């Protein structure tokens, strides 16, 4: 019996052309599995119906994420339920928001909240975004003027976070966050938005825009698979670690005393 060599790995595979796109804010939507597979590996439940929009739910059922490309103009919606001091919140992002930027927020949903006070503007300042204030509005704009992050407060007291990107041809996306959206999530989004790192797109998925820079690269299928696998493995490892901590917590004091009372001391 002859053994067949798997062609998806090793010397037999052929390099494929991909493209690195900058700025990432104008790279187009990308593959939604970059978001969904990480959440699935982190224990989120896939509630999607066959042939329907993506719908996922957090393990504690407090957050729901949906992606609906079928209802124009198509969008991502993330809703958080009210829990204790946290009020109900919502984030709505256009369908052309790059998945790498969306993942900045959604990945953060799977992690413990930092003890440090969040600062939405800090990641933007680190990347030399231009910040100024107009009345009750706080505005930051990317150095190339193509992306923005606003905090807007109306005269009636209503407030929201508003972000987006748009090229010279009017192609782009917007995102809105209610004022009740946890600040550490908005900060994670702003960090992903301001990141100078390019994002990769396959042929046919690069936007036609005069404002982007495209670099052609040759990538092996095994490399793409390894990068994707590393991201999923990291999510599974973090999920396993959290579950392990919960399962190894000390028993209650009452049970500890009961165990101590039933033990005999040898002399």
C-alpha positions as CSV (number, residue, x, y, z in Angstrom):
1,X,0.0,0.0,0.0
2,X,1.4,3.4,-1.0
3,X,1.4,6.3,1.4
4,X,0.1,9.5,-0.1
5,X,1.9,12.6,1.0
6,X,-0.4,15.3,2.4
7,X,-0.1,18.2,0.0
8,X,-1.2,20.9,2.5
9,X,2.1,20.9,4.3
10,X,5.8,20.7,3.4
11,X,7.7,20.8,0.1
12,X,4.7,19.9,-2.0
13,X,2.7,23.1,-1.3
14,X,2.6,26.2,-3.4
15,X,3.0,29.7,-2.2
16,X,-0.1,31.9,-2.6
17,X,-0.2,35.6,-3.2
18,X,-1.7,37.8,-0.4
19,X,-1.6,41.5,0.3
20,X,-0.6,43.5,3.4
21,X,-2.9,46.6,3.6
22,X,-2.3,49.9,5.3
23,X,-3.9,51.7,7.0
24,X,-5.8,48.8,8.5
25,X,-8.9,50.9,9.0
26,X,-9.5,50.9,5.3
27,X,-8.6,47.2,4.6
28,X,-12.2,46.1,4.3
29,X,-14.2,43.6,6.4
30,X,-12.1,40.5,6.1
31,X,-12.9,36.9,7.2
32,X,-15.5,36.9,10.0
33,X,-14.0,33.6,11.3
34,X,-11.2,35.7,12.7
35,X,-13.8,36.9,15.3
36,X,-16.1,33.9,15.6
37,X,-13.6,31.1,15.8
38,X,-11.7,32.9,18.7
39,X,-15.0,33.3,20.6
40,X,-16.0,29.7,20.0
41,X,-12.6,28.5,21.3
42,X,-13.2,30.7,24.3
43,X,-16.4,28.9,25.2
44,X,-19.0,31.0,23.5
45,X,-22.1,29.2,22.1
46,X,-22.9,29.4,18.4
47,X,-26.6,30.1,18.2
48,X,-26.6,30.7,14.5
49,X,-29.3,29.1,12.3
50,X,-28.3,27.3,9.1
51,X,-27.9,29.8,6.3
52,X,-28.7,32.7,8.6
53,X,-26.7,35.5,10.3
54,X,-23.9,34.7,12.7
55,X,-25.2,34.7,16.3
56,X,-23.0,33.9,19.3
57,X,-23.6,34.1,23.1
58,X,-21.1,34.4,25.9
59,X,-20.8,31.5,28.4
60,X,-22.7,33.4,31.1
61,X,-25.3,34.5,28.6
62,X,-24.7,38.2,29.4
63,X,-23.4,39.2,26.0
64,X,-24.7,38.5,22.5
65,X,-22.9,39.1,19.2
66,X,-24.5,39.0,15.8
67,X,-23.3,39.7,12.3
68,X,-26.0,40.2,9.6
69,X,-24.8,40.8,6.1
70,X,-28.2,40.1,4.6
71,X,-30.0,43.1,5.8
72,X,-28.6,46.2,4.2
73,X,-26.4,47.9,4.9
74,X,-25.3,44.9,7.1
75,X,-23.6,45.3,10.5
76,X,-22.1,43.8,13.6
77,X,-24.2,44.2,16.8
78,X,-22.8,43.4,20.3
79,X,-25.3,43.7,23.2
80,X,-24.5,43.4,26.9
81,X,-27.2,42.8,29.5
82,X,-27.5,44.8,32.7
83,X,-25.6,43.1,35.5
84,X,-25.2,44.6,39.0
85,X,-23.8,48.2,38.6
86,X,-23.2,47.6,34.8
87,X,-26.1,49.0,32.8
88,X,-27.2,47.5,29.5
89,X,-25.0,48.5,26.6
90,X,-24.7,48.1,22.9
91,X,-22.1,48.5,20.1
92,X,-23.0,48.6,16.4
93,X,-20.3,48.4,13.8
94,X,-20.6,48.6,10.0
95,X,-20.0,45.5,7.9
96,X,-16.8,46.9,6.4
97,X,-15.2,47.4,9.8
98,X,-12.0,45.2,9.6
99,X,-12.4,42.0,11.6
100,X,-9.0,42.7,13.2
101,X,-10.4,45.9,14.7
102,X,-13.6,44.2,15.8
103,X,-11.5,41.4,17.4
104,X,-9.8,44.1,19.5
105,X,-13.1,44.5,21.3
106,X,-14.5,40.9,21.1
107,X,-11.3,39.3,22.2
108,X,-11.4,41.5,25.3
109,X,-14.8,40.1,26.1
110,X,-13.2,36.8,26.9
111,X,-10.6,38.2,29.3
112,X,-10.7,39.3,32.9
113,X,-11.0,43.0,33.4
114,X,-7.8,44.8,34.3
115,X,-7.5,46.5,37.7
116,X,-6.1,49.6,36.0
117,X,-8.6,52.4,35.1
118,X,-9.2,52.3,31.3
119,X,-8.2,55.3,29.1
120,X,-9.8,55.3,25.6
121,X,-7.5,58.1,24.4
122,X,-4.2,56.6,25.5
123,X,-3.7,54.2,22.6
124,X,-4.5,57.0,20.2
125,X,-2.1,59.4,21.8
126,X,0.7,56.7,21.6
127,X,0.1,56.6,17.8
128,X,0.2,60.4,17.5
129,X,-3.4,60.9,16.8
130,X,-4.6,64.6,16.8
131,X,-6.9,65.3,19.7
132,X,-9.0,68.4,20.4
133,X,-12.3,69.4,22.0
134,X,-15.3,71.1,20.4
135,X,-17.8,72.1,23.2
136,X,-19.0,68.8,24.8
137,X,-17.4,66.8,22.0
138,X,-13.9,65.2,22.3
139,X,-12.4,64.3,19.0
140,X,-9.3,62.4,17.9
141,X,-8.2,62.0,14.3
142,X,-5.5,59.7,12.8
143,X,-2.4,61.4,11.4
144,X,-3.6,60.7,7.8
145,X,-7.0,62.1,8.6
146,X,-8.8,58.9,7.4
147,X,-10.0,57.6,10.8
148,X,-11.5,59.1,13.9
149,X,-12.7,58.5,17.4
150,X,-15.3,60.9,19.0
151,X,-17.0,61.2,22.3
152,X,-20.2,63.2,21.8
153,X,-22.6,64.5,24.4
154,X,-25.7,66.3,23.3
155,X,-27.5,69.1,25.1
156,X,-30.1,66.7,26.5
157,X,-27.3,64.7,28.2
158,X,-27.3,61.8,25.8
159,X,-23.8,60.6,25.1
160,X,-22.1,58.1,22.8
161,X,-18.8,57.0,21.3
162,X,-18.5,57.3,17.6
163,X,-15.7,56.0,15.5
164,X,-15.0,55.2,11.8
165,X,-12.8,55.6,8.8
166,X,-13.5,56.9,5.3
167,X,-11.3,57.3,2.2
168,X,-11.4,60.1,-0.4
169,X,-14.1,58.2,-2.4
170,X,-16.5,58.0,0.5
171,X,-15.9,54.3,1.1
172,X,-15.6,53.3,4.7
173,X,-17.5,52.4,7.9
174,X,-18.7,53.8,11.2
175,X,-19.2,52.3,14.7
176,X,-21.3,53.5,17.6
177,X,-21.0,52.6,21.3
178,X,-23.6,53.6,23.9
179,X,-22.2,55.7,26.8
180,X,-22.8,52.7,29.1
181,X,-20.4,50.5,27.1
182,X,-17.6,49.4,29.5
183,X,-14.6,51.7,29.0
184,X,-12.1,48.8,28.9
185,X,-13.9,47.5,25.8
186,X,-13.9,50.9,24.1
187,X,-10.2,51.2,24.9
188,X,-9.5,47.8,23.4
189,X,-11.3,48.9,20.3
190,X,-9.4,52.2,20.1
191,X,-6.1,50.3,20.5
192,X,-7.0,48.0,17.6
193,X,-8.1,51.0,15.5
194,X,-4.9,52.9,16.0
195,X,-2.5,50.0,15.6
196,X,0.0,50.7,12.8
197,X,0.3,47.0,11.9
198,X,-1.0,46.2,8.4
199,X,-3.6,43.4,8.0
200,X,-3.5,40.6,5.4
201,X,-6.1,40.1,2.6
202,X,-6.3,37.5,-0.1
203,X,-6.7,38.3,-3.8
204,X,-10.1,39.8,-4.6
205,X,-10.6,41.1,-1.1
206,X,-8.5,44.3,-1.3
207,X,-10.6,47.5,-1.5
208,X,-10.2,49.8,-4.5
209,X,-9.0,52.9,-2.7
210,X,-6.3,55.5,-3.5
211,X,-5.7,56.0,0.2
212,X,-4.3,52.5,1.0
213,X,-0.9,51.1,0.5
214,X,-0.7,47.5,-0.7
215,X,2.3,45.2,-0.4
216,X,2.3,41.8,-2.2
217,X,3.6,38.9,-0.2
218,X,3.9,35.1,-0.9
219,X,2.4,33.0,1.8
220,X,2.4,29.2,2.1
221,X,-1.0,27.6,3.1
222,X,0.8,26.0,6.0
223,X,1.8,29.4,7.3
224,X,-1.7,30.7,7.1
225,X,-3.0,27.6,8.9
226,X,-0.3,27.9,11.6
227,X,-1.1,31.5,12.3
228,X,-4.8,30.8,12.6
229,X,-4.1,27.7,14.7
230,X,-1.9,29.7,17.1
231,X,-4.7,32.2,17.7
232,X,-7.3,29.5,18.4
233,X,-4.8,27.6,20.6
234,X,-4.2,30.7,22.7
235,X,-8.0,31.2,23.2
236,X,-8.4,27.5,24.3
237,X,-5.4,27.7,26.6
238,X,-6.8,30.8,28.3
239,X,-10.2,29.2,28.7
240,X,-8.7,26.0,30.1
241,X,-6.7,28.1,32.6
242,X,-9.8,30.0,33.8
243,X,-11.7,26.8,34.3
244,X,-8.8,25.2,36.1
245,X,-8.6,28.1,38.6
246,X,-12.3,27.7,39.3
247,X,-12.2,24.0,39.8
248,X,-9.2,24.1,42.2
249,X,-10.5,26.7,44.5
250,X,-10.3,25.7,48.3
251,X,-13.3,24.0,49.7
252,X,-15.7,26.0,52.0
253,X,-14.7,26.6,55.6
254,X,-17.6,24.3,56.8
255,X,-16.3,21.4,54.8
256,X,-12.8,22.0,55.9
257,X,-13.8,21.9,59.6
258,X,-15.8,18.7,58.9
259,X,-12.8,17.1,57.3
260,X,-10.6,18.2,60.2
261,X,-13.0,16.8,62.8
262,X,-13.1,13.4,61.2
263,X,-9.3,13.0,61.1
264,X,-7.4,11.4,63.9
265,X,-3.9,12.5,65.0
266,X,-1.4,9.8,65.4
267,X,1.2,10.2,68.2
